[in-house]
Amino acid sequence: MMARVDRLTTVFVKDIPEQLENGVLYVSPECHVALHNCACGCGEEVSTPLVQTEYDFIMEDEGASIWPSIGNHDFPCGSHYIIKRGRIHWAGKMSRQQIEAGRAYDRLIKRGAQPKGLEAIVAWFKRLWAKFIG
Amino acid sequence: MPDTSNFTYKLDGRLVATDDAILSGRDIRGNAGLNPMSDYVLIQIVDRASRSIGLDETIDLREVDEPEFLSFKGDRTFSLTVNERGFEWGAATISAADIYRCASIDEDLELILDSAGDAVIPADGEVTLSEKGVERIRGREAKTVIIKVNGRPRTVPKKKHSYREIALLAYPDADFDNFKYTITYLKGVHGAEGDLVEGEKIEVKNGMVFNVRRADKS
């Protein structure tokens, strides 16, 4: 068992490596996805798709933020945390009721949402690259 | 007012303007500052084929739709055919990307090298040309496509893929009884994007992006 981490170093890549290193947040702008190993050190891989109905990603000088929280309730560890400016902010385990409410909301936005327009993608890239390069 | 509009052509991807309708191979090399001129091969891309342009050959820009040229340092030309059309090239290698572009081959097709027993030329690969033989290349309907699943390239049959098949590409030990997988996709056929749920299937294409999440959002 690896030790839990309290920070994630962001690495921008074209393709995500097959094996992830603990403590690294791999971001592929091309594939609209970020992956990292669960911060608790359990070794489970966490995928956070960066599309409108999934996660928001912001890169700042101090590090990356991903919203909403990472809720690994299906993993044995049950970890729940927020990634903010490269730091892990541990949150409490959620109740079954909270988990189900989150899932119901997820289904609602997915089936209700219109496909994301090109403008939104362009805006997303601009924000991302502005943070990344600028 | 006399018509003062000039003519343009592309050389090595850059747009060049000129007042002359008729240019020689010497003029085009000179405009590009290629010196000494005889050290450069000039190739013109013409209607899904290409040919080399000698120093004294002339081209009437009025007769060519969007004239395009490539220059190569060297004094040899190499021959190949792409979909039965003759190509001349100024280097001993040609990238698959150049073949797709110069021969206007749809990106969904795969390139095949006849002389190598119908070997597939990878989209990011290249073909080595010899001065003697003529390499024969053609495009054909691909049997497989490369998609990205959670940011990793995966080669899959070109067919409709189900929710479970995609989830298994991301998590080979996926447990559909106990876990929930959320699949979103982008860059699909005709730019399709959305989410793929249990019971659905979707056509895949080269470069299509699938992201599979096995955790709840809270």
Interface residues (C-beta under 8 A of the other chain):
Chain A: V13 D15 I16 E18 Y26 S28 E30 C31 H32 V33 L35 V46 S47 T48 P49 V51 T53 E54 Y55 P68 S69 I70 G71 N72 H73 D74 F75 H80 M94 Q98 I99 G102 R103 D106 K110 P115 K116
Chain B: K148 N150 G151 R152 P153 A170 N178 F179 K180 T182 T184 L186 A192 E193 G194 D195 V197 V209 N211 V212 R213 R214 A215 D216 K217 S218
